[in-house]
Each structure stands twice: as structure tokens, then as C-alpha cells.
Amino acid sequence: MTGLVLVLNCGSSSIKYQVVDPVAGEAVVSGLVEQIGEPGGPVPDHAAGLQRIHGDLVDSGVDLAAVRAVGHRVVHGGRRFHAPTLITDAVLAEIERLSDLAPLHNPPNVVGITVARADFPDVPHVAVFDTGFFHGLPEAAATYAIDAGVAAQYGIRRYGFHGTSHEYVSQQTAALLGREPAEVNTIVLHLGNGASASAVRGGVAVETSMGLTPLEGLVMGTRCGDLDPGVLMHLKRTAGMGVAELDELLNRRSGLRGLCGVNDFRELLEQVSTGRPEATLAYGVYVHRLRKYVGAYLAVLGRVDAIAFTAGVGENVAAVREDALSGLDGLGITVDPQRNRSGRGARIISPDGARTAVLVVPTNEELAIARAAWGFV
């Protein structure tokens, strides 16, 4: 059977799309709409971005009649969704209800699904959930130390996110090393506007940095990552901030943007190069948090065969890779400066014979989503 799959990946500030031949594993056409909703940006919201994408697909000359399925990246599946799921009205309503847990992501996911179902009404639409790969986290890793009854009543646990990417990259890392995934322990660092780390033992996720929502963990473009919960109570008491204000603060006015006013890493690096103190501090906080998670996951895994950098920052910013792992030679972790700053695509950037291989592994969530959606054709 032949045909194509349209994959929509609606992120917090971007939409990636591909038309994929799932059998050949190749993208027929692809594109990216960036800086959605940014002040002065060219695209005011996700609906406008999707309209632009539809026009681009028509202009590309791709045969849209050959699209046999549409695959959607959906960030939060809660406890109910972890396998690829055929989207019905009821499923869409549940994805929208879960927006409370992923306020930056599930709403644009819902917009993408709604628009695409109208544009492609006669093909299956399939949701592939970011939380799926982490569904089987060990209970000790998934459980928060709060009142067990409250946690059970309100579904409070660590769900984890970027799972499609972490799963794909961990598998590709093993392949690059010429080994089976079951033989390899890997730390995956997915560094984009959203950022997350995972510890993968023998192909199975055993720990991850994001939690109930995509807010926990590493410093991100606009999200704070790890934060003392007491900060929220302090701001409630002293500044009178309500839930909506705190949500806005932590999800949209924190991270790199909160520290130095920009969340695009290219702009951050430009400001660092000019010596702007706020940008230098923001970069330092970002790298420091990243190093902490690498150290923590070394302890979780015990033996680390590989550390893989992926996503926009992880794949393209050599300085982050070098700075995050500098000084770890005694642990068998070394980055070769020449390899790190040259070459493209999937590659090993550690010296020959290093105890722990360090790699750059471009993620391909779209291919993974396309193949999952193709299973419903």
C-alpha cells in the first residue's frame, strides 16, 4: 500500500509540518512556521500559522489527494492516553480538557486537529502523545511526595514530555553505536524552546525532567523549570498574585525570557557575545541546570554509555554541548572540540575510545508520528 501522511507538530511558538512517505521513511515536503504569537512576529496565532501551511502545501505541488492519514503530536495524554489514538470528537474533547496540565501546548494541538480535520475530513487523524514513552516510569520516579489521597484524586504524578523524541533519539543512538537499544544506557537531552532530559536504561525510560506538566525541569525559553513551590505561596501572600497571574509568570515570562528578555537562543547568543550581563547570567543558569541533570542521571543509571543532544539548541549550538559537559573527564565524559564544532547531522563528538560516547542525534518526531498514524490506514 502506498500513500502519504501529513504530520503536524504544533509547539508553543512554532508549527513544524511534513508530508511523509512512511514506507520509504522520507519527507516529501516539510516546513516550519516560527515565532508564533511573538511581539512583532509575522504570525499572530496558530490558526493563522495553519492557514499559511495549507497554502504552502498547495503551492508545493504535492498531491494532497495522496494523503491517507494525518498524524498529530499531542503533548499531554494524562493517564488515559499513551498509545497512538484515533481521534474522535470525544478524544478531541478529552485532549482539550487536559489543557489545564499543558496550557502552552494542548490548546495549539487542539487548533491543529480541528483545522486539519476540516481540511482532510475523509482520512484518519491520529494523536501521538508526548507522554506515551514515559507511561511506564518506575513508580518511585513517577510519584510526588505529597498526600497520596490528594495525588490519586487529582491525577498528580510525573508524566514526562517530548517522549516521541526521547524514544526516537535513544533508538537512533544505539544504532549509531552499532548496538541494540536493550544494551545501551543513554541520557537524552532534548533542548529546544521547550527542554527536557531523560534517562533511558536499555531502551526503557526510567526518569525524566518534566513532571505533571511541561513546566518542571530544565530552564526553557519562557518556562522556569524547577522552582521551589514556596515561591508561589510567597508571591500569593506578598504580591497578591492569583492562579492566572502565576500561570502567566511561570509559563510565559520566565526561563530565558524572564532572565534577559529573549527566548530565541540565537538572540541570546548575540547578546552574550556583546557582553550583556543579563544574557550572560541567563546562559549560565541554563547550562548550570543542564549539568545538574546530567549528574543526577549518571547516578540514576549507574552506567552511562551515551549522552545524546537533540532538538534545535541541542543539535545546533556547539557551545551548549561543550559547556554542559566540560570538566567531566574524570567521569569518562569528554567532548572533542573539533568534532563538536564541525560536521552536520548525526555524529559522535567525543574522542575515540571515550568511556561514554557523546553524540548529536537529530530528532525526527515527524517520521515516528507518521509511522504511528500509518498503522491506522
C-alpha positions in Angstrom: 0.0 0.0 0.0 1.3 3.5 -0.9 0.3 6.9 0.3 1.4 9.9 2.3 0.9 11.1 5.9 0.7 14.7 6.9 2.3 15.3 10.2 1.5 18.4 12.3 3.7 19.3 15.3 2.1 22.4 16.9 4.5 23.6 19.6 4.2 26.5 21.9 5.6 29.1 19.5 6.0 27.1 16.2 4.4 24.6 13.9 6.6 22.0 12.1 4.9 20.1 9.4 5.9 17.3 7.0 4.3 15.3 4.3 6.0 11.9 4.8 6.2 8.7 2.8 6.0 6.4 5.9 7.2 3.3 4.0 10.3 4.9 2.5 10.9 6.9 5.6 11.3 10.1 3.6 9.8 13.6 3.9 8.2 14.7 0.6 7.9 18.3 1.7 8.5 20.0 5.1 8.4 23.4 6.6 8.4 25.4 9.8 6.4 28.4 10.9 8.2 30.1 13.8 7.8 32.9 16.3 4.0 32.4 16.5 2.5 35.0 18.8 5.8 36.7 19.4 5.7 40.5 19.8 6.0 42.0 16.3 6.2 38.5 14.8 4.8 37.7 11.4 2.2 35.1 12.6 -0.3 36.2 15.2 -1.6 32.8 16.3 -1.6 29.1 15.5 -4.8 29.2 13.3 -3.0 31.7 11.1 0.0 29.5 11.0 -2.0 26.5 9.9 -3.6 28.6 7.1 -0.2 29.5 5.9 0.9 25.9 6.0 -2.1 24.8 3.9 -1.2 27.4 1.3 2.4 26.3 1.3 1.3 22.7 0.7 -0.8 23.7 -2.2 2.0 25.7 -3.7 4.5 22.9 -3.2 2.7 20.8 -5.8 2.4 17.8 -3.5 -0.6 15.6 -4.3 -2.8 16.2 -1.3 -5.2 13.5 -2.5 -2.4 11.0 -1.7 -2.6 12.0 2.0 -4.1 8.9 3.6 -3.7 9.9 7.2 -2.9 12.9 9.4 -0.7 12.4 12.5 -0.8 15.0 15.3 1.8 15.5 18.0 -0.2 16.0 21.2 1.7 17.0 24.3 -0.4 15.7 27.3 -2.4 12.5 27.3 -2.9 12.2 31.0 -3.4 8.7 32.4 -5.9 7.8 29.7 -3.8 8.1 26.5 -0.4 6.7 26.0 -0.6 4.7 22.7 -1.3 6.3 19.3 -5.0 7.0 19.3 -7.6 7.5 16.6 -9.1 11.0 17.1 -12.9 11.2 17.5 -14.9 14.1 18.9 -14.7 12.5 22.3 -11.0 12.1 22.1 -10.6 15.7 21.0 -12.7 16.9 23.9 -10.5 15.0 26.3 -7.3 16.4 24.8 -8.8 19.9 25.3 -9.8 19.1 28.9 -6.2 18.2 29.5 -5.1 21.7 28.6 -5.0 22.6 32.3 -2.0 20.3 32.5 -0.3 21.7 29.4 -1.5 25.3 28.9 1.1 26.2 26.3 0.8 23.1 24.2 -2.6 21.3 24.3 -4.5 24.3 23.1 -2.5 24.7 19.9 -2.7 20.9 19.5 -6.5 21.2 19.6 -6.4 24.0 17.0 -4.2 21.9 14.7 -6.5 18.9 15.0 -9.6 21.0 14.4 -8.3 22.8 11.3 -6.8 19.6 9.8 -10.0 17.6 10.3 -11.8 20.2 8.3 -9.2 20.2 5.6 -8.8 16.4 5.4 -12.2 15.1 6.5 -12.1 11.7 4.9 -8.8 10.2 6.4 -8.0 9.0 9.9 -6.5 11.6 12.2 -4.2 10.0 14.8 -2.8 11.6 18.1 0.6 10.5 19.2 1.2 11.6 22.8 4.4 13.2 24.2 3.7 11.5 27.5 3.5 8.0 25.9 7.2 6.9 26.2 7.1 7.8 29.9 3.9 6.0 30.7 5.8 3.1 32.3 8.2 5.1 34.6 9.0 3.3 37.8 6.6 4.3 40.5 9.4 5.7 42.6 10.3 8.1 39.7 6.7 8.9 38.8 5.4 9.6 42.3 5.4 13.0 44.1 5.8 13.0 47.8 2.5 14.7 48.6 -0.6 13.4 50.3 -1.3 10.1 48.5 -5.1 10.6 48.5 -4.9 14.1 47.0 -2.5 12.8 44.4 -4.8 9.9 43.4 -7.9 12.1 43.4 -6.4 14.7 41.0 -4.1 12.6 38.9 -0.9 14.2 40.3 2.2 12.3 39.1 5.2 12.8 36.8 4.0 12.2 33.2 7.0 13.4 31.3 7.0 15.0 27.8 8.9 15.1 24.5 8.5 11.3 24.7 8.3 10.7 20.9 11.7 12.5 20.6 13.3 10.8 23.5 12.3 7.4 22.3 13.4 8.0 18.7 16.7 9.5 19.7 17.6 6.8 22.2 16.9 4.2 19.5 19.0 6.1 16.9 21.8 6.5 19.4 22.0 2.7 19.9 22.0 2.3 16.1 24.9 4.8 15.6 26.9 2.9 18.2 26.2 -0.4 16.4 24.3 -1.9 19.3 20.8 -2.9 20.2 18.7 -0.4 22.3 18.4 -3.1 25.1 22.2 -2.9 25.5 22.6 0.8 25.9 22.0 3.3 28.8 21.5 6.8 27.4 20.9 10.3 28.7 18.9 12.2 26.1 19.0 16.0 26.2 16.1 17.5 24.1 17.0 21.2 24.0 14.6 23.5 22.2 12.3 26.3 23.2 11.0 23.6 25.5 13.7 21.4 27.0 13.8 18.1 28.8 16.2 15.4 29.8 15.6 11.7 30.2 17.4 8.6 31.5 16.8 5.6 29.3 18.0 2.2 30.5 18.1 -0.5 27.8 15.5 1.3 25.7 13.1 1.9 28.6 12.6 5.4 30.1 13.4 5.3 33.9 13.5 9.0 34.7 12.7 12.4 33.0 12.9 16.0 34.0 9.3 17.2 33.1 6.6 16.3 35.5 2.8 16.7 35.9 3.1 19.5 33.3 5.9 20.6 30.9 6.9 23.2 33.4 9.3 21.2 35.6 12.9 20.5 34.9 15.4 22.4 32.7 15.4 26.1 32.1 13.5 26.7 28.9 12.6 29.6 26.5 9.8 31.0 28.6 9.4 28.4 31.3 11.2 28.4 34.6 11.8 24.7 35.1 12.5 23.6 38.6 11.2 26.0 41.2 10.7 25.9 45.0 6.9 25.7 45.4 7.2 28.1 48.3 7.8 30.8 45.7 4.2 30.6 44.6 2.9 30.9 48.1 5.2 33.8 48.8 4.0 35.6 45.7 0.4 34.9 46.6 0.9 36.3 50.1 3.1 39.3 49.4 2.2 40.3 45.8 -1.4 39.1 45.8 -0.9 37.1 42.6 -3.7 34.7 41.6 -3.6 31.5 39.7 -3.8 33.1 36.3 -1.0 35.6 37.1 1.2 32.8 38.4 0.5 30.7 35.4 1.4 33.6 33.1 4.6 34.3 35.1 5.9 30.7 35.2 4.9 29.6 31.7 5.4 32.7 29.6 7.5 35.2 31.5 10.2 33.0 33.0 13.1 30.9 31.6 15.4 32.8 29.3 12.8 35.4 28.5 12.3 36.2 32.2 16.1 36.4 32.8 17.1 38.5 29.8 14.1 39.4 27.7 14.6 37.0 24.8 13.7 33.3 24.4 15.2 32.7 21.0 18.6 31.1 21.6 20.1 32.9 18.6 19.3 36.2 20.1 20.6 35.1 23.5 24.0 34.2 22.0 24.2 37.5 20.2 23.6 39.3 23.5 26.2 37.1 25.3 28.7 38.0 22.6 28.2 41.7 23.3 28.8 41.2 27.0 25.2 42.0 28.2 25.2 40.9 31.8 21.6 39.7 31.9 22.2 37.4 28.9 25.5 36.1 30.3 23.7 35.2 33.5 20.8 33.6 31.7 23.2 31.4 29.7 25.0 30.5 32.9 21.8 29.5 34.6 20.7 27.4 31.6 24.0 25.5 31.4 24.2 25.0 35.2 20.7 23.4 35.3 21.6 21.2 32.4 24.8 20.0 34.2 22.8 19.2 37.3 20.5 16.9 35.4 23.4 15.1 33.7 24.9 14.4 37.1 21.6 13.2 38.5 21.0 10.8 35.7 24.6 9.5 35.9 23.6 8.4 39.4 20.2 7.0 38.3 21.6 4.9 35.5 24.9 3.9 37.2 26.5 3.2 33.8 26.0 5.7 31.0 27.0 4.5 27.5 25.9 7.6 25.7 24.8 11.2 26.1 22.7 12.4 23.1 21.9 16.1 22.3 18.9 16.8 20.1 16.4 19.4 19.0 17.0 23.0 17.9 19.6 24.1 20.6 21.0 20.6 21.2 21.7 20.0 17.5 22.9 23.4 16.5 24.6 25.2 19.4 28.1 23.7 19.9 28.9 25.9 22.9 26.0 24.5 24.9 27.2 20.9 24.3 30.8 21.8 25.3 29.9 23.9 28.3 27.4 21.5 29.7 29.9 18.6 29.8 33.1 20.5 30.4 35.2 19.2 33.3 33.6 15.8 33.4 36.7 14.0 32.0 37.1 12.1 35.3 33.7 10.5 34.8 34.7 9.4 31.3 32.7 12.2 29.6 34.7 14.3 27.1 33.7 16.4 24.1 36.2 16.7 21.3 36.2 20.5 20.4 36.9 19.9 16.7 34.3 17.2 16.2 31.8 19.3 18.3 32.2 22.4 16.1 32.3 20.7 12.7 30.2 18.3 10.8 26.4 18.1 10.4 23.7 15.5 11.1 24.0 12.5 13.4 27.6 12.1 14.6 29.8 11.2 17.6 31.5 14.2 19.1 33.5 12.5 21.8 37.1 11.3 21.3 37.8 7.8 20.1 37.7 5.4 23.0 35.8 7.6 25.4 34.0 5.6 28.1 30.8 7.5 27.4 30.0 8.4 23.8 28.7 11.9 23.3 26.5 12.3 20.2 24.5 14.8 18.2 21.4 13.0 17.0 18.8 15.0 15.0 15.3 14.1 16.2 12.7 13.0 13.8 9.4 13.1 15.7 7.6 13.5 12.4 8.7 10.2 11.0 7.8 8.4 14.2 4.4 10.1 14.2 3.9 9.3 10.5 4.6 5.6 11.1 2.2 5.5 14.0 -0.5 7.2 12.0 0.1 4.8 9.1 -0.9 1.9 11.3 -4.5 3.2 11.2 -4.7 3.3 7.4 
